[in-house]
Each structure stands twice: as structure tokens, then as C-alpha cells.
């Protein structure tokens, strides 16, 4: 199934190219900036619609897995993101902010797809979804204040207000639709339609936002083409470090191979669309921050596809190895 990741990457890359063409060859590039936030809010509405916050309690049934995922995602990863930002983007506050915002937001959608591809424990992974969503929204301002407060001049109160607007409106809208779906048949049908095509619709609105953003910031991108290449190294280092830390934690905790696969993907996959929505609302005068968040998935999706193939191959070897070793009825081990 790695092909799906490549399709998503290709679609997003095509959206970026289309946006650049609009920005360069038409006069509506500046006007398209006003469309970025509404498209991202539509995408977030679909994300919130698919999240069942009532399942948050399910995650506490496996304390070891939950604690491992939370510690890696919300303690280790923020520190790593800060160090990578200093190492690779020490001279640019905007690029450091973008990298931190990208890396401190665990994924809430396609990590489940890659977990399923690698035959990990999808049910266990899905219990983390509401926990990851709530914690990243609450902790994002904290990370920026702790890691960037001294070097970045931004209005924390204004940022919180912008976050509240861009997140609260789609969240409340999703709650209203869920409530009405149990009372009105037409709303229930509309919700069912969106549920069935949730991933495709999220990608559609994300791509519309990418088109609008690249159209409005085409000049900025052409002045900073080097960012695309320079983002690759820190992101690949992040993926390698996350894989290694998750694998070691899984071995230390005695997780099964499938549970270890689940931990690996929830700590590697990032929620760039949500971070992009926050960045557009909170840092409208800093297009480089948003640029980092758009570039991220173009590197992330192929990387996760490769890791899914690796885990699937390793799982096959483990299964074959276990089949060679069995216990005979008389109690002796045989091969």
C-alpha cells in the first residue's frame, strides 16, 4: 500500500505547482491568501468530525503504551525539535518556529493508515488519537514560549486568540453536526457521506489550501528555494531518531512486534495540516513558517511509506522464525 502515500505526495506536490503557476501567471495571487484559512478550517472540521473524544478513556487501559507514546511525543520530540532547529536553522527564527510546530504535533489521521499497512495494532493506535489531538493543541503555545520566547517576538495572547478561532469554530461545528445527526435524517446522511470519504475530503481541502498558499507566496518561495533542500536533512534525522527511540522503548517495555510498530508510527508521523492552520492564523506575516509546514509532508509521506515496507518485511521474518521453532507434545523444542 505504499502507493497511497506516493499518490498523496504527488497530489500535494501538484497542488503546490498549480499554486505557483497561479501566483506567477495571474494577478490573483495576493487575493488567494484570504482563502487559506477557510480551506484549512474546513479540513479541521472533517478531522474533528472523525475523532471520537469518548474513546480517550480507552487509551488509559494500556498504561505502558500510553506513557511511552506521551513521553516520546510530548517530552523527547519537543527537545529534539529544538536541538534540530538550533543545529540547522540557527540563523532563522521563522524556520526554527516552523520546524518546532511541525515536529511537536503528532499525527491524527494517516499514521493509522501506515500502521495498518505494516500490520501494526491499529486498534491500540486509534486510542491515542484523541489524546494526541488534545495534548498538541494545549501544549503548542507552551513549546513555542519555552523554546522560542526569547528569540521570537510574537504576541502570545494574540496567538492564543488566533488558535482559538481557527480550532474552535470547526470543533464546535463538528459537535453540532454530530448532535444533529441523531435527530435529523438529512444531517445523518450528510455525516455518513463525509465519514465514508473523510480522508479524500481532508486531502481535497488541504490541497486547496496549498494551492492558495503557494499562489499567495510564490515570490517568497522562489526567493527561498533552498529551504526545500535544507528541510530534508533535519526531517530525515528526526525520523531516524524517532524510529530508534521507539524501537528501544518497545524492547524495554516488552511490547509485541505489532504494538512496537504502532508506537513507531505514532511517534514518527506528524500533524502538519493542523500546525499549518495554526501558523496561518497566528503568524500571517511570516510566510516561511507556513512554507516549512507545507514542505514537511512532501518528505514525510514517502519516508513513512518506506518504514511501513521495512516493518512489514521484518514482521514476515519474525513470523517465519517463530514458525521454525515449536514445542512438541512431549515438551521438547523442535525445529
VOPAFI-421014 format. One record per residue (C-alpha): residue number from 1; x, y, z; chain. Coordinates in Angstrom, 1 decimal. Example, Ala and Ser with C-alpha at 12.3 -4.5 7.8 and 13.67 -1.06 7.14 Angstrom:
2
<atom seq="1" east="12.3" north="-4.5" up="7.8" mol="A"/>
<atom seq="2" east="13.7" north="-1.1" up="7.1" mol="A"/>
This chain:
335
<atom seq="1" east="0.0" north="0.0" up="0.0" mol="A"/>
<atom seq="2" east="2.9" north="2.3" up="-0.1" mol="A"/>
<atom seq="3" east="1.5" north="3.5" up="-3.4" mol="A"/>
<atom seq="4" east="-1.2" north="5.5" up="-1.5" mol="A"/>
<atom seq="5" east="1.5" north="7.6" up="0.3" mol="A"/>
<atom seq="6" east="3.1" north="8.3" up="-3.1" mol="A"/>
<atom seq="7" east="-0.3" north="9.3" up="-4.5" mol="A"/>
<atom seq="8" east="-0.9" north="11.7" up="-1.6" mol="A"/>
<atom seq="9" east="2.6" north="13.2" up="-2.0" mol="A"/>
<atom seq="10" east="2.1" north="13.6" up="-5.8" mol="A"/>
<atom seq="11" east="-1.3" north="15.2" up="-5.3" mol="A"/>
<atom seq="12" east="0.1" north="17.7" up="-2.8" mol="A"/>
<atom seq="13" east="3.1" north="18.4" up="-5.0" mol="A"/>
<atom seq="14" east="0.7" north="19.0" up="-7.9" mol="A"/>
<atom seq="15" east="-1.3" north="21.4" up="-5.8" mol="A"/>
<atom seq="16" east="1.9" north="23.3" up="-4.9" mol="A"/>
<atom seq="17" east="2.9" north="23.5" up="-8.6" mol="A"/>
<atom seq="18" east="-0.6" north="24.7" up="-9.5" mol="A"/>
<atom seq="19" east="-0.5" north="27.4" up="-6.8" mol="A"/>
<atom seq="20" east="2.9" north="28.6" up="-8.1" mol="A"/>
<atom seq="21" east="1.6" north="28.8" up="-11.6" mol="A"/>
<atom seq="22" east="-1.4" north="30.8" up="-10.4" mol="A"/>
<atom seq="23" east="0.8" north="33.1" up="-8.4" mol="A"/>
<atom seq="24" east="3.3" north="33.7" up="-11.3" mol="A"/>
<atom seq="25" east="1.0" north="33.9" up="-14.3" mol="A"/>
<atom seq="26" east="-2.2" north="35.5" up="-12.9" mol="A"/>
<atom seq="27" east="-2.9" north="38.6" up="-10.8" mol="A"/>
<atom seq="28" east="-4.9" north="36.8" up="-8.1" mol="A"/>
<atom seq="29" east="-2.0" north="35.5" up="-6.0" mol="A"/>
<atom seq="30" east="-2.4" north="38.1" up="-3.3" mol="A"/>
<atom seq="31" east="-6.2" north="37.6" up="-3.2" mol="A"/>
<atom seq="32" east="-5.8" north="33.9" up="-2.7" mol="A"/>
<atom seq="33" east="-4.2" north="34.4" up="0.7" mol="A"/>
<atom seq="34" east="-7.7" north="35.1" up="2.2" mol="A"/>
<atom seq="35" east="-8.7" north="31.5" up="1.2" mol="A"/>
<atom seq="36" east="-6.0" north="29.7" up="3.0" mol="A"/>
<atom seq="37" east="-7.6" north="29.8" up="6.5" mol="A"/>
<atom seq="38" east="-11.2" north="28.9" up="5.4" mol="A"/>
<atom seq="39" east="-9.9" north="25.8" up="3.5" mol="A"/>
<atom seq="40" east="-7.8" north="24.7" up="6.5" mol="A"/>
<atom seq="41" east="-10.7" north="25.2" up="8.8" mol="A"/>
<atom seq="42" east="-12.9" north="23.1" up="6.5" mol="A"/>
<atom seq="43" east="-10.2" north="20.4" up="6.7" mol="A"/>
<atom seq="44" east="-10.1" north="20.6" up="10.5" mol="A"/>
<atom seq="45" east="-13.8" north="20.3" up="10.7" mol="A"/>
<atom seq="46" east="-13.5" north="16.9" up="8.9" mol="A"/>
<atom seq="47" east="-10.7" north="15.9" up="11.3" mol="A"/>
<atom seq="48" east="-12.8" north="16.7" up="14.4" mol="A"/>
<atom seq="49" east="-15.8" north="15.0" up="12.9" mol="A"/>
<atom seq="50" east="-13.9" north="11.8" up="12.6" mol="A"/>
<atom seq="51" east="-12.5" north="11.9" up="16.1" mol="A"/>
<atom seq="52" east="-14.5" north="10.2" up="18.9" mol="A"/>
<atom seq="53" east="-13.3" north="12.0" up="22.1" mol="A"/>
<atom seq="54" east="-15.3" north="9.5" up="24.1" mol="A"/>
<atom seq="55" east="-12.6" north="6.9" up="23.2" mol="A"/>
<atom seq="56" east="-10.0" north="8.9" up="25.2" mol="A"/>
<atom seq="57" east="-10.6" north="6.7" up="28.2" mol="A"/>
<atom seq="58" east="-9.7" north="3.6" up="26.2" mol="A"/>
<atom seq="59" east="-6.1" north="4.8" up="25.9" mol="A"/>
<atom seq="60" east="-5.7" north="4.5" up="29.7" mol="A"/>
<atom seq="61" east="-6.3" north="0.8" up="29.6" mol="A"/>
<atom seq="62" east="-2.8" north="0.2" up="28.3" mol="A"/>
<atom seq="63" east="-0.8" north="2.4" up="30.6" mol="A"/>
<atom seq="64" east="2.6" north="1.3" up="29.4" mol="A"/>
<atom seq="65" east="1.9" north="2.0" up="25.8" mol="A"/>
<atom seq="66" east="0.2" north="5.4" up="26.6" mol="A"/>
<atom seq="67" east="3.0" north="6.5" up="28.8" mol="A"/>
<atom seq="68" east="5.6" north="5.5" up="26.2" mol="A"/>
<atom seq="69" east="3.8" north="7.4" up="23.4" mol="A"/>
<atom seq="70" east="3.2" north="10.5" up="25.5" mol="A"/>
<atom seq="71" east="6.8" north="10.7" up="26.8" mol="A"/>
<atom seq="72" east="8.2" north="10.3" up="23.3" mol="A"/>
<atom seq="73" east="5.8" north="12.6" up="21.6" mol="A"/>
<atom seq="74" east="5.5" north="15.4" up="24.2" mol="A"/>
<atom seq="75" east="8.8" north="15.3" up="26.1" mol="A"/>
<atom seq="76" east="11.5" north="13.8" up="23.9" mol="A"/>
<atom seq="77" east="10.3" north="15.1" up="20.5" mol="A"/>
<atom seq="78" east="10.0" north="18.8" up="21.5" mol="A"/>
<atom seq="79" east="13.6" north="18.7" up="22.9" mol="A"/>
<atom seq="80" east="14.8" north="17.0" up="19.7" mol="A"/>
<atom seq="81" east="12.9" north="19.5" up="17.5" mol="A"/>
<atom seq="82" east="14.5" north="22.4" up="19.4" mol="A"/>
<atom seq="83" east="18.0" north="20.9" up="19.0" mol="A"/>
<atom seq="84" east="17.5" north="20.3" up="15.3" mol="A"/>
<atom seq="85" east="16.2" north="23.8" up="14.8" mol="A"/>
<atom seq="86" east="19.3" north="25.3" up="16.5" mol="A"/>
<atom seq="87" east="21.6" north="23.0" up="14.6" mol="A"/>
<atom seq="88" east="20.2" north="23.6" up="11.1" mol="A"/>
<atom seq="89" east="18.3" north="26.9" up="11.3" mol="A"/>
<atom seq="90" east="20.2" north="28.8" up="13.9" mol="A"/>
<atom seq="91" east="20.2" north="31.9" up="11.8" mol="A"/>
<atom seq="92" east="16.4" north="32.0" up="11.0" mol="A"/>
<atom seq="93" east="13.8" north="32.3" up="13.8" mol="A"/>
<atom seq="94" east="11.0" north="31.7" up="11.4" mol="A"/>
<atom seq="95" east="12.4" north="28.4" up="10.1" mol="A"/>
<atom seq="96" east="13.0" north="27.2" up="13.7" mol="A"/>
<atom seq="97" east="9.4" north="28.1" up="14.6" mol="A"/>
<atom seq="98" east="8.2" north="26.2" up="11.6" mol="A"/>
<atom seq="99" east="10.3" north="23.1" up="12.4" mol="A"/>
<atom seq="100" east="9.1" north="23.1" up="16.0" mol="A"/>
<atom seq="101" east="5.5" north="23.5" up="15.1" mol="A"/>
<atom seq="102" east="5.8" north="20.6" up="12.6" mol="A"/>
<atom seq="103" east="7.6" north="18.2" up="14.9" mol="A"/>
<atom seq="104" east="5.6" north="18.8" up="18.1" mol="A"/>
<atom seq="105" east="2.3" north="17.9" up="16.6" mol="A"/>
<atom seq="106" east="1.7" north="14.1" up="16.4" mol="A"/>
<atom seq="107" east="-0.4" north="12.9" up="13.5" mol="A"/>
<atom seq="108" east="-4.1" north="12.3" up="14.0" mol="A"/>
<atom seq="109" east="-5.0" north="10.6" up="10.7" mol="A"/>
<atom seq="110" east="-2.6" north="9.0" up="8.3" mol="A"/>
<atom seq="111" east="-0.5" north="7.4" up="11.0" mol="A"/>
<atom seq="112" east="-3.3" north="4.8" up="11.3" mol="A"/>
<atom seq="113" east="-3.0" north="4.1" up="7.5" mol="A"/>
<atom seq="114" east="0.7" north="3.3" up="7.7" mol="A"/>
<atom seq="115" east="0.1" north="1.3" up="10.9" mol="A"/>
<atom seq="116" east="-2.4" north="-0.8" up="9.0" mol="A"/>
<atom seq="117" east="-0.1" north="-1.2" up="6.1" mol="A"/>
<atom seq="118" east="2.7" north="-2.6" up="8.3" mol="A"/>
<atom seq="119" east="0.1" north="-4.8" up="10.1" mol="A"/>
<atom seq="120" east="0.6" north="-3.0" up="13.5" mol="A"/>
<atom seq="121" east="-2.0" north="-2.8" up="16.2" mol="A"/>
<atom seq="122" east="-4.4" north="-0.3" up="14.6" mol="A"/>
<atom seq="123" east="-7.0" north="-0.6" up="17.5" mol="A"/>
<atom seq="124" east="-4.3" north="0.3" up="20.0" mol="A"/>
<atom seq="125" east="-3.0" north="3.2" up="17.9" mol="A"/>
<atom seq="126" east="-6.5" north="4.6" up="17.4" mol="A"/>
<atom seq="127" east="-7.0" north="5.0" up="21.2" mol="A"/>
<atom seq="128" east="-4.1" north="7.6" up="21.1" mol="A"/>
<atom seq="129" east="-5.8" north="9.8" up="18.5" mol="A"/>
<atom seq="130" east="-7.9" north="11.9" up="20.9" mol="A"/>
<atom seq="131" east="-5.0" north="12.1" up="23.4" mol="A"/>
<atom seq="132" east="-2.6" north="13.3" up="20.8" mol="A"/>
<atom seq="133" east="-5.1" north="15.8" up="19.4" mol="A"/>
<atom seq="134" east="-5.9" north="17.4" up="22.8" mol="A"/>
<atom seq="135" east="-2.3" north="17.5" up="24.1" mol="A"/>
<atom seq="136" east="-0.8" north="19.0" up="21.0" mol="A"/>
<atom seq="137" east="-3.3" north="21.8" up="20.9" mol="A"/>
<atom seq="138" east="-2.8" north="22.6" up="24.6" mol="A"/>
<atom seq="139" east="1.0" north="22.3" up="24.6" mol="A"/>
<atom seq="140" east="1.8" north="24.1" up="21.3" mol="A"/>
<atom seq="141" east="1.9" north="27.6" up="22.8" mol="A"/>
<atom seq="142" east="3.9" north="26.2" up="25.8" mol="A"/>
<atom seq="143" east="6.6" north="24.8" up="23.5" mol="A"/>
<atom seq="144" east="6.8" north="28.0" up="21.5" mol="A"/>
<atom seq="145" east="7.1" north="30.1" up="24.6" mol="A"/>
<atom seq="146" east="9.7" north="27.8" up="26.2" mol="A"/>
<atom seq="147" east="11.9" north="27.2" up="23.1" mol="A"/>
<atom seq="148" east="11.4" north="30.5" up="21.2" mol="A"/>
<atom seq="149" east="10.2" north="33.0" up="23.7" mol="A"/>
<atom seq="150" east="13.5" north="34.8" up="24.0" mol="A"/>
<atom seq="151" east="14.4" north="34.9" up="20.3" mol="A"/>
<atom seq="152" east="11.0" north="35.3" up="18.7" mol="A"/>
<atom seq="153" east="8.9" north="38.3" up="19.1" mol="A"/>
<atom seq="154" east="5.2" north="37.2" up="19.0" mol="A"/>
<atom seq="155" east="2.1" north="38.1" up="20.9" mol="A"/>
<atom seq="156" east="1.2" north="35.1" up="23.0" mol="A"/>
<atom seq="157" east="-2.3" north="36.4" up="23.7" mol="A"/>
<atom seq="158" east="-2.8" north="37.1" up="20.0" mol="A"/>
<atom seq="159" east="-1.5" north="33.7" up="19.1" mol="A"/>
<atom seq="160" east="-3.9" north="32.0" up="21.6" mol="A"/>
<atom seq="161" east="-6.8" north="34.0" up="20.2" mol="A"/>
<atom seq="162" east="-5.9" north="33.0" up="16.7" mol="A"/>
<atom seq="163" east="-5.6" north="29.4" up="17.7" mol="A"/>
<atom seq="164" east="-9.0" north="29.5" up="19.4" mol="A"/>
<atom seq="165" east="-10.6" north="30.9" up="16.3" mol="A"/>
<atom seq="166" east="-9.1" north="28.5" up="13.8" mol="A"/>
<atom seq="167" east="-9.7" north="25.5" up="16.0" mol="A"/>
<atom seq="168" east="-12.8" north="26.3" up="18.0" mol="A"/>
<atom seq="169" east="-15.1" north="27.1" up="15.0" mol="A"/>
<atom seq="170" east="-14.5" north="23.8" up="13.2" mol="A"/>
<atom seq="171" east="-14.6" north="21.9" up="16.5" mol="A"/>
<atom seq="172" east="-17.9" north="23.4" up="17.5" mol="A"/>
<atom seq="173" east="-19.3" north="22.8" up="14.0" mol="A"/>
<atom seq="174" east="-18.3" north="19.1" up="14.2" mol="A"/>
<atom seq="175" east="-20.1" north="18.8" up="17.6" mol="A"/>
<atom seq="176" east="-23.2" north="20.4" up="16.2" mol="A"/>
<atom seq="177" east="-23.3" north="18.0" up="13.2" mol="A"/>
<atom seq="178" east="-22.7" north="15.0" up="15.5" mol="A"/>
<atom seq="179" east="-25.6" north="16.1" up="17.7" mol="A"/>
<atom seq="180" east="-28.0" north="16.8" up="14.9" mol="A"/>
<atom seq="181" east="-27.1" north="13.6" up="13.1" mol="A"/>
<atom seq="182" east="-29.0" north="11.6" up="15.7" mol="A"/>
<atom seq="183" east="-32.1" north="13.8" up="15.3" mol="A"/>
<atom seq="184" east="-32.3" north="14.7" up="11.6" mol="A"/>
<atom seq="185" east="-32.1" north="12.1" up="8.9" mol="A"/>
<atom seq="186" east="-30.7" north="14.6" up="6.3" mol="A"/>
<atom seq="187" east="-27.9" north="15.6" up="8.6" mol="A"/>
<atom seq="188" east="-27.2" north="11.9" up="9.4" mol="A"/>
<atom seq="189" east="-26.9" north="11.2" up="5.6" mol="A"/>
<atom seq="190" east="-24.6" north="14.1" up="5.1" mol="A"/>
<atom seq="191" east="-22.4" north="13.0" up="8.0" mol="A"/>
<atom seq="192" east="-22.4" north="9.4" up="6.7" mol="A"/>
<atom seq="193" east="-21.3" north="10.8" up="3.3" mol="A"/>
<atom seq="194" east="-18.4" north="12.7" up="4.9" mol="A"/>
<atom seq="195" east="-17.4" north="9.8" up="7.1" mol="A"/>
<atom seq="196" east="-17.1" north="7.5" up="4.1" mol="A"/>
<atom seq="197" east="-15.0" north="10.0" up="2.2" mol="A"/>
<atom seq="198" east="-13.2" north="11.6" up="5.2" mol="A"/>
<atom seq="199" east="-9.6" north="11.0" up="4.1" mol="A"/>
<atom seq="200" east="-10.3" north="12.1" up="0.5" mol="A"/>
<atom seq="201" east="-12.2" north="15.2" up="1.6" mol="A"/>
<atom seq="202" east="-9.4" north="16.2" up="4.1" mol="A"/>
<atom seq="203" east="-6.8" north="15.8" up="1.3" mol="A"/>
<atom seq="204" east="-9.0" north="17.9" up="-1.0" mol="A"/>
<atom seq="205" east="-9.3" north="20.8" up="1.3" mol="A"/>
<atom seq="206" east="-5.7" north="20.6" up="2.3" mol="A"/>
<atom seq="207" east="-4.7" north="20.7" up="-1.4" mol="A"/>
<atom seq="208" east="-6.9" north="23.8" up="-1.9" mol="A"/>
<atom seq="209" east="-5.2" north="25.5" up="1.0" mol="A"/>
<atom seq="210" east="-1.8" north="24.5" up="-0.5" mol="A"/>
<atom seq="211" east="-2.8" north="26.0" up="-3.9" mol="A"/>
<atom seq="212" east="-3.9" north="29.2" up="-2.2" mol="A"/>
<atom seq="213" east="-0.8" north="29.4" up="-0.1" mol="A"/>
<atom seq="214" east="1.7" north="28.8" up="-2.9" mol="A"/>
<atom seq="215" east="-0.2" north="31.3" up="-5.1" mol="A"/>
<atom seq="216" east="0.0" north="34.0" up="-2.5" mol="A"/>
<atom seq="217" east="3.6" north="33.3" up="-1.5" mol="A"/>
<atom seq="218" east="5.1" north="32.4" up="-4.9" mol="A"/>
<atom seq="219" east="7.6" north="35.2" up="-4.7" mol="A"/>
<atom seq="220" east="8.7" north="34.1" up="-1.2" mol="A"/>
<atom seq="221" east="9.2" north="30.6" up="-2.3" mol="A"/>
<atom seq="222" east="11.3" north="31.5" up="-5.3" mol="A"/>
<atom seq="223" east="13.5" north="33.6" up="-3.0" mol="A"/>
<atom seq="224" east="13.9" north="30.7" up="-0.7" mol="A"/>
<atom seq="225" east="14.1" north="27.5" up="-2.8" mol="A"/>
<atom seq="226" east="17.0" north="26.4" up="-0.7" mol="A"/>
<atom seq="227" east="14.5" north="25.7" up="2.2" mol="A"/>
<atom seq="228" east="13.1" north="22.7" up="0.3" mol="A"/>
<atom seq="229" east="16.6" north="21.0" up="0.2" mol="A"/>
<atom seq="230" east="17.6" north="22.1" up="3.7" mol="A"/>
<atom seq="231" east="14.4" north="20.7" up="5.3" mol="A"/>
<atom seq="232" east="15.2" north="17.2" up="4.1" mol="A"/>
<atom seq="233" east="18.2" north="16.6" up="6.4" mol="A"/>
<atom seq="234" east="16.7" north="17.6" up="9.7" mol="A"/>
<atom seq="235" east="13.4" north="15.8" up="8.9" mol="A"/>
<atom seq="236" east="15.2" north="12.6" up="8.0" mol="A"/>
<atom seq="237" east="17.3" north="12.8" up="11.2" mol="A"/>
<atom seq="238" east="14.1" north="13.2" up="13.1" mol="A"/>
<atom seq="239" east="12.5" north="10.1" up="11.5" mol="A"/>
<atom seq="240" east="15.6" north="8.0" up="12.2" mol="A"/>
<atom seq="241" east="15.9" north="9.2" up="15.8" mol="A"/>
<atom seq="242" east="12.1" north="8.6" up="16.4" mol="A"/>
<atom seq="243" east="12.3" north="5.1" up="14.9" mol="A"/>
<atom seq="244" east="15.3" north="4.2" up="17.1" mol="A"/>
<atom seq="245" east="13.9" north="5.7" up="20.3" mol="A"/>
<atom seq="246" east="10.5" north="4.0" up="19.8" mol="A"/>
<atom seq="247" east="12.2" north="0.6" up="18.9" mol="A"/>
<atom seq="248" east="14.3" north="0.8" up="22.1" mol="A"/>
<atom seq="249" east="11.3" north="1.8" up="24.2" mol="A"/>
<atom seq="250" east="9.3" north="-1.0" up="22.8" mol="A"/>
<atom seq="251" east="12.0" north="-3.5" up="23.6" mol="A"/>
<atom seq="252" east="12.5" north="-2.2" up="27.1" mol="A"/>
<atom seq="253" east="8.7" north="-2.4" up="27.7" mol="A"/>
<atom seq="254" east="8.4" north="-5.8" up="26.2" mol="A"/>
<atom seq="255" east="5.9" north="-4.8" up="23.5" mol="A"/>
<atom seq="256" east="4.9" north="-7.3" up="20.9" mol="A"/>
<atom seq="257" east="6.1" north="-6.6" up="17.3" mol="A"/>
<atom seq="258" east="2.7" north="-5.3" up="16.3" mol="A"/>
<atom seq="259" east="2.5" north="-2.9" up="19.3" mol="A"/>
<atom seq="260" east="6.0" north="-1.7" up="18.6" mol="A"/>
<atom seq="261" east="5.0" north="-0.9" up="15.1" mol="A"/>
<atom seq="262" east="2.1" north="1.1" up="16.4" mol="A"/>
<atom seq="263" east="4.4" north="3.1" up="18.7" mol="A"/>
<atom seq="264" east="6.9" north="3.8" up="15.9" mol="A"/>
<atom seq="265" east="4.2" north="5.3" up="13.6" mol="A"/>
<atom seq="266" east="2.5" north="7.4" up="16.2" mol="A"/>
<atom seq="267" east="5.9" north="8.9" up="17.1" mol="A"/>
<atom seq="268" east="7.1" north="9.4" up="13.5" mol="A"/>
<atom seq="269" east="4.0" north="10.8" up="11.7" mol="A"/>
<atom seq="270" east="3.4" north="14.5" up="12.2" mol="A"/>
<atom seq="271" east="0.2" north="16.6" up="12.0" mol="A"/>
<atom seq="272" east="1.4" north="19.2" up="9.6" mol="A"/>
<atom seq="273" east="-2.1" north="20.3" up="8.4" mol="A"/>
<atom seq="274" east="-3.2" north="21.3" up="11.9" mol="A"/>
<atom seq="275" east="0.2" north="23.1" up="12.5" mol="A"/>
<atom seq="276" east="-0.3" north="24.8" up="9.2" mol="A"/>
<atom seq="277" east="-3.7" north="26.1" up="10.2" mol="A"/>
<atom seq="278" east="-2.4" north="27.5" up="13.4" mol="A"/>
<atom seq="279" east="0.6" north="29.0" up="11.7" mol="A"/>
<atom seq="280" east="-1.5" north="30.8" up="9.1" mol="A"/>
<atom seq="281" east="-3.7" north="32.2" up="11.8" mol="A"/>
<atom seq="282" east="-1.0" north="33.1" up="14.3" mol="A"/>
<atom seq="283" east="1.9" north="34.2" up="12.1" mol="A"/>
<atom seq="284" east="0.3" north="35.8" up="9.0" mol="A"/>
<atom seq="285" east="3.3" north="38.0" up="8.4" mol="A"/>
<atom seq="286" east="5.8" north="35.1" up="8.5" mol="A"/>
<atom seq="287" east="5.3" north="33.0" up="5.3" mol="A"/>
<atom seq="288" east="8.5" north="31.0" up="5.9" mol="A"/>
<atom seq="289" east="6.8" north="29.3" up="8.8" mol="A"/>
<atom seq="290" east="3.9" north="28.1" up="6.7" mol="A"/>
<atom seq="291" east="6.4" north="27.1" up="3.9" mol="A"/>
<atom seq="292" east="8.1" north="24.7" up="6.3" mol="A"/>
<atom seq="293" east="4.8" north="23.1" up="7.2" mol="A"/>
<atom seq="294" east="3.9" north="22.6" up="3.6" mol="A"/>
<atom seq="295" east="7.2" north="21.1" up="2.7" mol="A"/>
<atom seq="296" east="7.1" north="18.7" up="5.6" mol="A"/>
<atom seq="297" east="4.5" north="16.2" up="4.2" mol="A"/>
<atom seq="298" east="6.3" north="16.1" up="0.9" mol="A"/>
<atom seq="299" east="9.2" north="14.5" up="2.7" mol="A"/>
<atom seq="300" east="7.3" north="12.7" up="5.5" mol="A"/>
<atom seq="301" east="4.8" north="10.6" up="3.4" mol="A"/>
<atom seq="302" east="7.4" north="8.8" up="1.3" mol="A"/>
<atom seq="303" east="9.6" north="8.3" up="4.4" mol="A"/>
<atom seq="304" east="6.7" north="6.7" up="6.3" mol="A"/>
<atom seq="305" east="5.9" north="4.5" up="3.2" mol="A"/>
<atom seq="306" east="9.5" north="3.2" up="3.3" mol="A"/>
<atom seq="307" east="9.3" north="2.5" up="7.0" mol="A"/>
<atom seq="308" east="6.0" north="0.7" up="6.5" mol="A"/>
<atom seq="309" east="7.6" north="-1.6" up="3.9" mol="A"/>
<atom seq="310" east="10.5" north="-2.2" up="6.3" mol="A"/>
<atom seq="311" east="8.3" north="-3.1" up="9.2" mol="A"/>
<atom seq="312" east="6.2" north="-5.4" up="7.0" mol="A"/>
<atom seq="313" east="9.3" north="-7.2" up="5.9" mol="A"/>
<atom seq="314" east="10.7" north="-7.5" up="9.4" mol="A"/>
<atom seq="315" east="7.3" north="-8.8" up="10.6" mol="A"/>
<atom seq="316" east="7.4" north="-11.5" up="7.9" mol="A"/>
<atom seq="317" east="10.9" north="-12.6" up="9.1" mol="A"/>
<atom seq="318" east="9.7" north="-12.7" up="12.7" mol="A"/>
<atom seq="319" east="6.7" north="-14.8" up="11.8" mol="A"/>
<atom seq="320" east="8.8" north="-17.2" up="9.7" mol="A"/>
<atom seq="321" east="11.3" north="-17.5" up="12.6" mol="A"/>
<atom seq="322" east="8.6" north="-18.3" up="15.1" mol="A"/>
<atom seq="323" east="7.1" north="-21.0" up="12.8" mol="A"/>
<atom seq="324" east="10.5" north="-22.8" up="12.6" mol="A"/>
<atom seq="325" east="10.5" north="-23.2" up="16.4" mol="A"/>
<atom seq="326" east="7.7" north="-25.1" up="18.1" mol="A"/>
<atom seq="327" east="7.0" north="-27.2" up="21.2" mol="A"/>
<atom seq="328" east="6.4" north="-30.9" up="20.7" mol="A"/>
<atom seq="329" east="3.7" north="-32.7" up="22.7" mol="A"/>
<atom seq="330" east="6.4" north="-34.4" up="24.8" mol="A"/>
<atom seq="331" east="7.7" north="-31.0" up="25.9" mol="A"/>
<atom seq="332" east="10.8" north="-30.9" up="23.8" mol="A"/>
<atom seq="333" east="11.6" north="-28.0" up="21.4" mol="A"/>
<atom seq="334" east="11.9" north="-28.9" up="17.8" mol="A"/>
<atom seq="335" east="12.6" north="-27.3" up="14.5" mol="A"/>
